[in-house]
Amino acid sequence: MPKVFPCYSQPDRELAQQLAAFLERGAGVEVLLEEGEMQNGQDLIAKVQEGLSADVVLVLLSPRAVPGRWILERWRSAFWEQAAEVGTPVAALLCEDCKFPELLRRKTFFDLRDHRLEAFRSIKRWLLSLWPAPHPAPFLAARQPSFVGRDAELEMLCTILADAPGMAVVASASPGSGKTALALEFVYRHREDFDAVFWLTCGGRTAAALAGDLAVQLGVRLDRDLESNLHQLRQLCAHYRCLLVLDDAVHHTAEMLAPRGRTSVLMTTRHADLAGPLSAHLLPLDAQIPNPEFNPGNLDPNTLRLLSAMCACAPSPFRLNIAARTAGMGTAQALDATAHLLSQGLVMELDRNGPRYLVTAAARSMAEDQIWRLPHARAAAALFDAQTSEPADLTQFWPDLQHALHRSLAGTIEMDWPLAGALARRAVAWARAHDRLAEAFEIVEAWSRSAEQRSDRRVLDDCAWEQIWILEHWGRYDEARALDGLRRKQYADQLAFDFAQS
């Protein structure tokens, strides 16, 4: 944990305590409060020199702290030369009007006189910037030019989530109330308050799928069962000053995913009662003045075609590539149509990594996507084909493959059984190759249930082998042996039946 050395006079102790508490909560640093207090007869320059053994020095400037005479050689040596020699950043904090060298304003300088809370937040952000995350940002919130208002809600979220680790639930039962837009705007404005931001769109996705996505954003590979993976993810998040956004959160996954510790959690949900069991701050969101009702007839045929294809994609943020493939459109044509949808507020750019998009609730409720579900399934299958010429990293298309498979097994797509099997085989192979075994096991279970309804013994046997292999990998040997015994019995019964019929 980085150590921060505050240089301050005894009369300024209360201010130093407030600053120390804020920085320890919000930046995850240790403030050496006792060591930084100037004793009788000690001057500020000597205290700065003493603090250079820490990771950061904060110099609190006030009439009680500053020397009667600033000797150029002493303060320039302490603030610049010695600090540079040992590599310790030094910042000056102006607490009250007093005399100090104006050259200090050219160094890292913060003015606490008028807006103390904002100054505290700026200091915290500066400290966080000194130790940037070693990996690229997993989520880069896109700016929303049309976002207006909600200043009170944004300030409340800042107090709950950015100033200190906390949990907030933004709730509204009304679709299109702006829950996701508010969360996105908060992330965009306050990304510097966190080491990293992780975004998960929950909805109907399973805990195993969401845990797999979070592991990718954290840069780890987890090949254990769901409970073990969730435990490790919660431990990892708890150690970092991060923000986890659970968009469209639901009860059965929210409690499993939400970490504590140093990570803040922001949830958007249609279920206000989600906040109570999690001891989270509830922020009810009143619906804003609605936009003019979306009329599909106002869109040109190509734009409406792409929007409908987008609605057939996974509800989580999707890449334009998969929507364009579904609609049978070229890249240039899809980009033009997307620009029009963005200007109309029917689609949001969510993540600049990609980029990735999200269809608004109002547009999704009106667009006709049923006829595009089969083309979407075929597009997802083609992307994950083992012999595809696409780039190897298909992680951002993974939710679409899962979405297409779930709909095919649930019978919400008019498709043949072989295509459903092709989706399942690609999904299991990809999940196994990326150590996402909890998801692979879940997929195999769903595929097996569907095969049992169709009495497809070949698929049932394949599924059993996959489950046995995964259970053995997890060290659950008793379950693996029991399943293997059941498989052998069923297979023997099938052989006897075939022989009798022949």
C-alpha positions in Angstrom: 0.0 0.0 0.0 1.5 3.4 -1.0 2.5 5.6 1.9 1.6 9.3 1.8 3.5 11.8 4.0 1.5 15.0 4.9 3.6 17.9 6.1 1.4 20.1 8.3 1.5 22.2 11.4 -0.2 21.2 14.7 -3.0 23.8 14.4 -3.9 22.3 11.0 -4.3 18.8 12.4 -8.1 18.6 11.9 -7.8 19.4 8.2 -5.0 16.9 7.9 -7.1 14.2 9.5 -10.1 14.9 7.2 -7.8 14.7 4.2 -6.1 11.5 5.5 -9.5 9.8 6.1 -10.7 10.8 2.6 -7.6 9.5 0.8 -7.4 6.3 2.7 -11.0 5.5 1.8 -10.9 6.6 -1.8 -7.4 6.0 -3.0 -6.3 3.0 -0.9 -3.2 4.7 0.5 -1.7 4.8 4.0 -1.4 8.4 5.3 1.4 8.8 7.8 -0.5 11.3 9.8 1.5 11.2 13.1 4.9 11.3 11.3 3.9 14.2 9.2 3.0 16.6 12.0 5.6 19.4 12.5 6.9 19.5 16.1 7.8 22.7 18.0 10.9 24.3 16.5 10.7 22.2 13.3 10.2 24.1 10.0 8.3 23.0 6.9 11.3 22.5 4.6 13.0 20.1 7.1 9.7 18.2 7.3 9.5 17.9 3.5 13.0 16.5 3.4 12.0 14.0 6.1 9.0 12.9 4.1 10.9 12.1 0.9 11.5 8.6 2.2 7.7 8.0 1.7 6.0 7.3 -1.7 4.3 10.7 -1.9 4.7 14.0 0.0 1.8 16.4 0.5 2.8 19.9 1.8 -0.1 21.8 3.5 0.5 25.5 3.1 -1.0 27.7 5.8 0.0 30.8 7.9 0.9 28.4 10.7 3.0 26.1 8.6 5.0 28.3 6.2 8.4 29.6 7.2 8.8 33.3 7.9 11.4 33.5 5.1 11.6 31.1 2.1 15.3 30.6 1.4 15.6 29.8 -2.3 18.4 27.2 -2.0 16.6 25.2 0.7 13.1 25.0 -0.7 14.2 24.5 -4.3 16.5 21.7 -3.2 13.8 20.0 -1.1 10.9 20.4 -3.6 12.8 19.8 -6.8 16.3 18.4 -6.6 16.1 16.0 -3.7 12.6 14.9 -4.7 13.8 14.1 -8.2 16.8 12.3 -6.9 14.8 9.8 -4.8 11.8 9.8 -7.2 9.2 11.0 -4.7 6.4 13.1 -6.1 5.7 16.3 -4.0 2.5 18.3 -4.2 1.6 21.6 -2.6 -1.8 22.1 -1.0 -2.9 25.7 -0.3 -5.1 25.6 2.7 -5.3 29.3 3.6 -3.9 32.6 2.2 -0.2 32.8 3.0 3.1 33.7 1.5 4.8 31.0 -0.6 7.0 30.9 -3.7 4.8 31.3 -6.8 7.0 28.8 -8.5 5.2 26.1 -6.5 2.1 26.6 -8.6 4.0 25.2 -11.5 4.6 22.0 -9.6 1.7 19.7 -8.6 -0.6 22.3 -6.8 -4.1 22.1 -5.3 -6.1 25.0 -3.9 -8.3 23.9 -0.9 -9.5 27.4 0.0 -13.0 27.5 -1.7 -14.1 24.1 -2.7 -12.4 21.7 -0.3 -14.3 18.5 -1.4 -13.5 19.0 -5.1 -9.9 19.7 -4.1 -9.8 16.4 -2.1 -11.2 14.6 -5.1 -8.5 16.1 -7.4 -5.8 15.0 -5.0 -7.2 11.5 -4.9 -7.3 11.3 -8.7 -3.7 12.5 -8.8 -2.6 9.8 -6.4 -4.4 7.1 -8.4 -2.7 8.4 -11.6 0.7 7.8 -10.0 0.2 4.0 -10.1 -1.8 3.3 -13.3 -3.2 -0.2 -14.0 -0.7 -2.4 -15.7 -3.2 -3.6 -18.3 -5.3 -1.5 -20.9 -8.6 -0.3 -19.6 -11.1 -3.1 -19.9 -14.0 -0.6 -20.4 -13.8 2.9 -21.8 -17.2 4.6 -21.4 -18.3 6.5 -24.6 -19.4 10.1 -24.2 -23.1 10.7 -24.6 -23.6 14.1 -26.3 -27.3 14.1 -25.7 -27.1 13.5 -21.9 -28.5 16.4 -19.9 -29.6 16.9 -16.3 -29.4 14.3 -13.5 -26.8 16.5 -11.7 -28.2 15.6 -8.2 -28.1 11.9 -9.0 -24.6 12.1 -10.4 -23.3 13.9 -7.3 -25.0 11.3 -5.1 -23.3 8.5 -7.0 -20.0 10.3 -6.7 -20.4 10.5 -2.9 -21.4 6.9 -2.5 -19.1 5.3 -5.0 -16.1 7.5 -5.9 -15.3 9.2 -2.6 -15.2 5.8 -0.8 -15.9 2.2 -1.6 -19.7 1.7 -1.7 -22.7 0.1 -3.4 -25.5 1.9 -5.1 -28.6 0.6 -6.8 -30.3 2.8 -9.5 -33.8 1.5 -9.8 -36.8 2.2 -12.0 -39.5 -0.2 -13.2 -40.1 2.0 -16.3 -38.2 1.0 -19.4 -36.4 3.9 -21.0 -36.1 5.8 -17.7 -32.4 6.4 -18.3 -30.8 4.0 -15.8 -28.1 2.8 -18.2 -27.5 6.3 -19.5 -27.0 7.6 -16.0 -24.6 4.8 -15.2 -22.7 5.4 -18.4 -22.4 9.1 -17.8 -21.2 8.5 -14.2 -18.5 6.2 -15.5 -17.5 8.7 -18.2 -17.2 11.6 -15.8 -15.5 9.7 -13.0 -13.3 7.1 -14.7 -10.2 8.7 -13.1 -11.6 8.0 -9.6 -10.9 4.3 -10.1 -8.0 2.0 -11.0 -10.4 0.4 -13.6 -14.0 0.1 -14.5 -15.7 -3.3 -15.3 -19.1 -3.4 -17.0 -21.4 -6.4 -17.1 -24.9 -6.4 -18.6 -26.8 -9.0 -16.6 -30.4 -9.5 -17.7 -31.0 -13.1 -18.5 -27.3 -14.1 -18.5 -26.2 -16.7 -16.0 -23.8 -16.2 -13.2 -21.3 -18.5 -14.9 -21.3 -16.4 -18.1 -21.0 -13.1 -16.2 -18.2 -14.5 -14.0 -16.4 -15.5 -17.2 -16.7 -12.1 -18.7 -15.5 -10.4 -15.5 -12.5 -12.7 -15.4 -11.6 -11.6 -18.9 -11.8 -8.0 -18.0 -9.6 -8.6 -14.9 -7.1 -10.4 -17.1 -7.3 -13.8 -15.3 -8.3 -17.3 -16.5 -10.4 -19.3 -14.1 -11.0 -23.0 -14.9 -12.7 -24.0 -11.6 -16.4 -24.5 -10.9 -18.7 -21.6 -10.5 -18.5 -21.2 -6.8 -14.7 -21.3 -6.8 -14.6 -18.8 -9.6 -16.9 -16.4 -7.9 -15.0 -16.6 -4.7 -11.7 -15.8 -6.5 -13.3 -12.9 -8.4 -14.7 -11.4 -5.3 -11.3 -11.6 -3.6 -9.5 -10.0 -6.6 -11.9 -7.2 -6.9 -11.9 -6.5 -3.1 -8.1 -5.7 -3.3 -8.4 -3.0 -6.0 -10.0 0.5 -6.1 -12.3 -0.4 -9.0 -15.9 0.2 -10.1 -18.0 -2.8 -11.1 -21.2 -1.9 -13.0 -24.0 -4.5 -13.1 -26.4 -3.2 -15.7 -29.9 -4.6 -15.7 -29.1 -6.5 -12.5 -31.4 -9.3 -11.2 -31.6 -11.0 -7.9 -30.2 -14.4 -8.7 -26.8 -13.0 -10.0 -26.4 -9.7 -8.2 -25.6 -11.1 -4.8 -23.3 -13.7 -6.2 -21.2 -11.2 -8.2 -21.0 -8.1 -5.9 -17.7 -7.9 -4.2 -16.9 -5.8 -1.1 -13.5 -4.5 0.0 -12.1 -1.6 -2.0 -14.3 -2.1 -5.1 -17.4 0.1 -5.5 -20.5 -1.5 -7.2 -23.1 0.3 -9.3 -26.3 -1.6 -10.2 -29.1 -0.6 -12.5 -32.2 -2.6 -12.1 -36.0 -2.8 -12.5 -36.2 -4.3 -9.0 -36.0 -1.7 -6.2 -36.0 -4.4 -3.6 -32.6 -5.5 -4.7 -30.9 -2.9 -2.5 -32.1 -4.2 0.8 -30.5 -7.6 0.9 -27.2 -6.1 -0.3 -27.3 -3.2 2.2 -26.8 -0.9 -0.8 -27.9 2.8 -1.2 -31.1 2.9 -3.2 -31.4 5.7 -5.8 -35.0 5.6 -7.2 -35.0 7.1 -10.7 -38.1 9.0 -11.9 -38.8 8.7 -15.6 -37.7 11.7 -17.5 -39.9 13.5 -20.0 -40.2 10.9 -22.7 -38.9 11.4 -26.2 -41.4 11.4 -29.1 -42.5 7.8 -29.6 -40.3 5.8 -31.8 -42.0 5.1 -35.1 -40.3 2.5 -37.2 -41.8 4.0 -40.3 -39.6 7.0 -39.9 -36.5 5.0 -40.7 -35.3 4.2 -44.1 -35.4 0.5 -45.0 -31.6 -0.2 -44.5 -31.5 1.6 -41.1 -34.6 -0.3 -39.9 -33.1 -3.5 -41.2 -29.9 -3.0 -39.1 -31.8 -1.9 -36.0 -34.0 -5.1 -36.2 -30.8 -7.2 -36.6 -29.2 -5.4 -33.6 -32.2 -6.4 -31.5 -31.6 -10.0 -32.4 -28.1 -9.7 -31.1 -27.2 -10.3 -27.5 -28.7 -7.8 -25.0 -25.2 -7.2 -23.7 -23.0 -4.7 -25.6 -22.4 -6.0 -29.1 -19.9 -5.3 -31.9 -21.2 -3.8 -35.1 -19.6 -6.7 -37.0 -22.1 -9.3 -35.7 -25.1 -7.0 -36.4 -24.0 -6.2 -39.9 -23.4 -9.9 -40.6 -26.9 -10.7 -39.3 -28.5 -8.0 -41.5 -26.4 -9.0 -44.5 -24.9 -5.5 -44.8 -21.4 -4.3 -45.7 -19.3 -2.3 -43.2 -19.8 1.1 -44.8 -23.5 0.7 -45.1 -23.8 -0.5 -41.5 -21.7 2.4 -40.3 -24.0 4.9 -42.0 -27.1 3.3 -40.6 -25.5 3.2 -37.1 -24.7 6.9 -37.2 -28.3 7.6 -38.0 -29.5 5.4 -35.1 -27.1 7.1 -32.7 -28.4 10.5 -33.8 -31.9 9.4 -33.1 -31.1 8.1 -29.7 -32.2 4.6 -30.6 -28.7 3.1 -30.1 -26.0 4.0 -27.6 -22.3 3.6 -28.0 -21.4 2.0 -24.7 -17.8 1.0 -24.9 -15.1 2.7 -27.0 -13.1 -0.6 -26.9 -14.4 -2.0 -30.1 -16.5 0.0 -30.2 -19.6 -1.8 -28.7 -23.2 -0.7 -28.8 -26.5 -1.1 -27.0 -30.1 -0.8 -28.3 -32.2 1.4 -26.1 -35.2 -0.1 -24.3 -37.7 1.9 -26.3 -36.2 0.9 -29.6 -35.9 -2.8 -28.6 -39.6 -2.9 -27.5 -40.7 -1.6 -30.9 -38.3 -3.2 -33.4 -39.2 -6.6 -35.0 -36.4 -9.0 -34.4 -37.9 -12.5 -34.7 -37.1 -12.9 -38.4 -33.4 -12.0 -37.7 -32.9 -14.6 -34.9 -32.0 -17.4 -37.4 -29.6 -15.2 -39.4 -28.0 -14.1 -36.1 -27.5 -17.7 -35.1 -25.9 -18.5 -38.4 -23.7 -15.4 -38.2 -22.5 -16.4 -34.7 -21.8 -20.0 -35.8 -19.8 -18.8 -38.8 -17.7 -16.4 -36.6 -16.8 -19.3 -34.3 -16.2 -21.8 -37.0 -12.8 -23.5 -36.5 -11.7 -22.8 -40.1 -12.8 -19.1 -40.1 -10.4 -16.5 -41.4 -11.5 -14.0 -38.7 -9.0 -12.9 -36.0 -8.5 -15.4 -33.3 -9.8 -13.2 -30.4 -13.6 -13.7 -30.5 -14.2 -12.9 -26.9 -16.4 -9.9 -27.6 -18.6 -12.1 -29.8 -19.0 -14.7 -27.1 -22.2 -13.4 -25.6 -23.8 -13.6 -29.1 -22.9 -17.2 -29.5 -24.3 -18.0 -26.0 -27.4 -15.9 -26.8 -28.0 -17.8 -30.1 -27.5 -21.2 -28.5 -29.8 -20.4 -25.6 -32.6 -19.4 -27.9 -32.1 -22.4 -30.1 -32.2 -24.9 -27.2 -35.2 -23.0 -25.7 -37.1 -23.4 -29.0 -37.5 -19.6 -29.7 -35.8 -19.9 -33.1 -37.2 -21.9 -36.0 -34.1 -23.9 -36.8 -33.0 -27.4 -37.5 -31.5 -29.5 -34.8 -28.1 -29.9 -36.6 -27.6 -26.1 -36.5 -28.4 -26.1 -32.7 -25.8 -28.8 -32.4 -23.2 -26.8 -34.4 -23.7 -23.8 -32.1 -23.3 -26.0 -29.0 -20.2 -27.7 -30.3 -18.6 -24.4 -31.2 -19.5 -23.0 -27.8 -18.1 -25.9 -25.8 -14.9 -26.0 -27.8 -14.3 -22.2 -27.4 -15.1 -22.2 -23.7 -12.8 -25.2 -23.1 -10.0 -23.5 -25.1 -10.3 -20.4 -22.9 -10.5 -22.2 -19.6 -14.1 -21.1 -19.1 -15.1 -24.6 -17.9 -18.0 -23.4 -15.6 -19.7 -22.1 -18.8 -18.8 -25.1 -20.8 -20.4 -27.4 -18.2 -23.5 -25.2 -18.1 -23.8 -25.3 -21.9 -23.3 -29.1 -21.9 -26.1 -29.5 -19.3 -28.5 -27.4 -21.4 -27.6 -29.3 -24.6 -28.0 -32.6 -22.8 -31.5 -31.7 -21.6 -32.6 -30.7 -25.1 -31.1 -33.9 -26.6 -33.0 -36.0 -24.0 -36.2 -34.5 -25.2 -35.3 -35.5 -28.7 -34.0 -38.9 -27.6 -30.7 -38.1 -29.4 -28.4 -40.8 -27.8 -25.4 -39.7 -29.7 -25.5 -36.2 -28.3 -26.3 -37.5 -24.8 -23.2 -39.7 -24.9 -21.0 -36.8 -26.1 -22.4 -34.5 -23.4 -21.8 -37.1 -20.8 -18.1 -37.5 -21.9 -17.7 -33.7 -21.7 -19.3 -33.5 -18.2 -17.1 -36.4 -16.9 -13.9 -34.7 -18.2 -14.8 -31.4 -16.6 -15.8 -33.0 -13.3 -12.5 -34.9 -13.1 -10.6 -31.7 -13.9 -12.4 -30.1 -10.9 -11.5 -33.1 -8.7 -15.1 -34.1 -8.3 -14.4 -37.8 -9.0 -17.4 -39.3 -7.2 -19.8 -37.3 -9.4 -17.7 -38.2 -12.5 -17.8 -41.9 -11.7 -21.6 -41.8 -11.0 -22.2 -40.1 -14.4 -19.9 -42.5 -16.2 -21.9 -45.4 -14.7 -25.1 -43.9 -15.8 -23.7 -43.3 -19.3 -22.5 -46.9 -19.6 -25.9 -48.2 -18.5 -27.8 -46.0 -21.0 -25.4 -46.9 -23.8 -25.8 -50.6 -23.0 -29.6 -50.3 -23.1 -29.3 -48.6 -26.5 -27.1 -51.4 -27.8 -29.5 -54.1 -26.7 -32.4 -52.2 -28.3 -30.5 -51.8 -31.6 -29.6 -55.5 -31.6 -33.2 -56.6 -30.9 -34.5 -54.5 -33.7 -31.9 -55.6 -36.3 
